[in-house]
Amino acid sequence: MTQPLSSDLRRRVTDAISGGQSRRASAEQFAVSAATAVRWQKRLDETGSTEPDAIGRPKGTGKLGPYRDAIIARVEAQPDITMPELASWLLSEHGVKADPSSLSRLLCQAGFSYKKTLLASEKERADVKAEREAWEKHRLPAMRASPGRLVFIPSRPIASQSPAGQRTRHR
C-alpha cells in the first residue's frame, strides 16, 4: 500500500488554490493530478485540514481483537506456551481459528518478546535431572577415557560418497 503524499505538499497545493490559482494549474505546478488537487481542496473546505486519514485497520479490531485480553492472560499464566499450542487453545476455548504467526504478531504488539532462557525449563524436572545425573556418572567418564571411539555424525550429508562397504575418510 502506498503512503499518502506529504502534508507539506498538500498545504502548498491548497495555498496556491486559495491564492487564486486554478486547481488544474496548481496541480500541474506541483506535479500531482488535477483530481488530487480537487480532493485536497474539497477536504480543506469540509474539514479545515488537508491531513490524510489514517491508513489500515484501527487497533483492536479484526478477528483476534475481542480475544486479546484472554490471549494475554493465557500467556501470562503459562509463559512457555508455544504459538501452535496457543492457537489450539484459542480454537478449543473460543472457537476461533488463528494462525500462530497472527498470535505472535499480536503478542509482539502487546509488548511480549521471545527470549530464550539460559537453562532449559525441563532441566529441573525430576526425571530429566535423574537421567542427566546417570549420564554424567556413567557415560561421560567412559567417553573421556576413550575419545577415539567417538564418531562425528555431520548434520548435512557428506558431499563425496564412498564405495559401498567402505568408510569415507577425511583427507
C-alpha positions as CSV (number, residue, x, y, z in Angstrom):
1,M,0.0,0.0,0.0
2,T,1.3,3.4,-0.9
3,Q,1.9,6.2,1.6
4,P,0.0,9.4,1.5
5,L,1.7,12.4,-0.1
6,S,3.3,14.8,2.4
7,S,1.3,17.3,4.4
8,D,3.7,20.0,3.2
9,L,2.8,19.3,-0.5
10,R,-0.9,19.2,0.4
11,R,-0.6,22.6,2.1
12,R,1.3,24.2,-0.8
13,V,-1.2,23.0,-3.4
14,T,-4.2,24.2,-1.3
15,D,-2.4,27.5,-0.6
16,A,-1.9,28.0,-4.3
17,I,-5.6,27.4,-4.9
18,S,-6.5,29.7,-2.1
19,G,-4.2,32.3,-3.6
20,G,-6.4,32.4,-6.8
21,Q,-4.7,29.8,-9.0
22,S,-7.0,27.2,-10.6
23,R,-7.0,23.6,-9.3
24,R,-5.6,22.3,-12.6
25,A,-2.8,24.9,-12.7
26,S,-1.7,24.3,-9.1
27,A,-1.8,20.5,-9.7
28,E,0.4,20.9,-12.8
29,Q,2.8,23.3,-10.9
30,F,3.3,20.7,-8.1
31,A,3.2,17.6,-10.3
32,V,0.1,16.0,-8.9
33,S,-3.1,15.0,-10.7
34,A,-5.9,17.5,-11.1
35,A,-8.3,15.1,-9.3
36,T,-5.9,15.1,-6.3
37,A,-5.8,18.9,-6.1
38,V,-9.6,18.9,-6.2
39,R,-9.9,16.3,-3.5
40,W,-7.4,18.1,-1.2
41,Q,-9.2,21.5,-1.6
42,K,-12.6,19.8,-1.0
43,R,-11.2,18.2,2.2
44,L,-9.8,21.6,3.3
45,D,-13.2,23.2,2.7
46,E,-15.1,20.5,4.5
47,T,-12.8,19.7,7.4
48,G,-10.4,22.6,7.7
49,S,-7.5,20.3,7.3
50,T,-5.6,18.6,4.5
51,E,-4.1,15.9,6.7
52,P,-4.7,12.4,5.3
53,D,-6.9,9.8,7.0
54,A,-5.3,7.0,9.0
55,I,-4.3,4.0,6.8
56,G,-5.2,0.5,7.8
57,R,-7.4,-1.2,10.3
58,P,-7.9,0.5,13.6
59,K,-6.0,-1.1,16.5
60,G,-8.0,-3.7,18.4
61,T,-10.3,-4.7,15.6
62,G,-10.0,-7.8,13.5
63,K,-10.5,-11.4,14.3
64,L,-8.3,-11.5,17.4
65,G,-9.2,-8.1,18.8
66,P,-12.0,-9.3,21.1
67,Y,-9.8,-12.1,22.4
68,R,-6.7,-10.0,23.0
69,D,-7.1,-9.9,26.8
70,A,-7.8,-13.6,27.1
71,I,-4.8,-14.5,24.9
72,I,-2.5,-12.2,27.0
73,A,-3.9,-13.7,30.2
74,R,-3.2,-17.2,28.9
75,V,0.4,-16.3,28.0
76,E,0.9,-14.7,31.4
77,A,-0.4,-17.8,33.1
78,Q,1.7,-20.2,31.0
79,P,4.8,-18.2,29.8
80,D,6.4,-21.1,27.9
81,I,3.4,-21.8,25.8
82,T,4.1,-22.2,22.1
83,M,2.2,-20.4,19.4
84,P,0.7,-23.6,18.0
85,E,-0.4,-24.6,21.5
86,L,-1.9,-21.1,21.9
87,A,-3.7,-21.4,18.6
88,S,-5.2,-24.8,19.5
89,W,-6.3,-23.4,22.9
90,L,-8.0,-20.4,21.2
91,L,-9.8,-22.8,18.9
92,S,-10.9,-25.2,21.7
93,E,-11.9,-22.5,24.2
94,H,-13.3,-19.7,22.0
95,G,-13.9,-21.4,18.6
96,V,-11.6,-19.0,16.8
97,K,-9.1,-20.4,14.3
98,A,-5.9,-18.3,14.2
99,D,-2.6,-18.8,12.6
100,P,0.3,-19.0,15.1
101,S,2.0,-16.1,13.2
102,S,-1.0,-13.9,13.8
103,L,-0.9,-14.7,17.5
104,S,2.9,-14.0,17.6
105,R,2.3,-10.6,15.9
106,L,-0.5,-9.8,18.5
107,L,1.8,-10.6,21.4
108,C,4.7,-8.6,20.0
109,Q,2.4,-5.6,19.6
110,A,1.3,-6.1,23.2
111,G,4.9,-5.8,24.3
112,F,5.8,-9.5,24.7
113,S,9.2,-10.7,23.4
114,Y,10.6,-14.1,22.8
115,K,13.8,-14.7,24.7
116,K,15.5,-18.0,25.2
117,T,16.4,-18.8,28.8
118,L,20.0,-19.8,29.6
119,L,18.7,-23.1,31.0
120,A,16.0,-25.3,29.6
121,S,12.8,-25.2,31.7
122,E,12.9,-29.1,31.8
123,K,16.3,-29.1,33.4
124,E,14.8,-29.1,36.9
125,R,12.2,-31.8,36.3
126,A,13.0,-34.9,38.5
127,D,13.1,-37.4,35.6
128,V,15.3,-35.2,33.4
129,K,17.6,-34.5,36.4
130,A,17.9,-38.2,37.1
131,E,18.8,-39.0,33.5
132,R,21.4,-36.2,33.4
133,E,23.0,-37.4,36.7
134,A,23.1,-41.0,35.3
135,W,24.7,-39.8,32.1
136,E,27.3,-37.7,33.9
137,K,28.1,-40.6,36.3
138,H,28.4,-43.5,33.7
139,R,28.6,-42.2,30.1
140,L,30.7,-39.1,30.4
141,P,33.6,-40.8,32.2
142,A,33.6,-43.6,29.6
143,M,33.7,-41.0,26.7
144,R,36.5,-39.1,28.4
145,A,38.5,-42.3,28.9
146,S,38.5,-43.2,25.2
147,P,37.8,-40.2,23.0
148,G,39.0,-42.1,19.9
149,R,35.8,-44.2,20.0
150,L,33.6,-41.1,19.5
151,V,32.1,-40.7,16.0
152,F,31.2,-37.4,14.4
153,I,27.9,-37.5,12.6
154,P,27.5,-34.4,10.4
155,S,24.2,-32.7,10.2
156,R,24.5,-32.3,6.5
157,P,25.2,-35.3,4.1
158,I,28.9,-35.7,3.1
159,A,29.4,-34.5,-0.4
160,S,31.7,-37.3,-1.5
161,Q,30.2,-40.7,-1.4
162,S,32.5,-43.7,-0.7
163,P,32.2,-47.0,-2.4
164,A,29.7,-49.5,-0.8
165,G,31.1,-51.2,2.2
166,Q,33.9,-48.7,2.7
167,R,34.1,-45.7,5.1
168,T,34.5,-42.2,3.9
169,R,37.9,-41.0,5.1
170,H,38.9,-37.4,5.8
171,R,41.7,-36.3,3.6
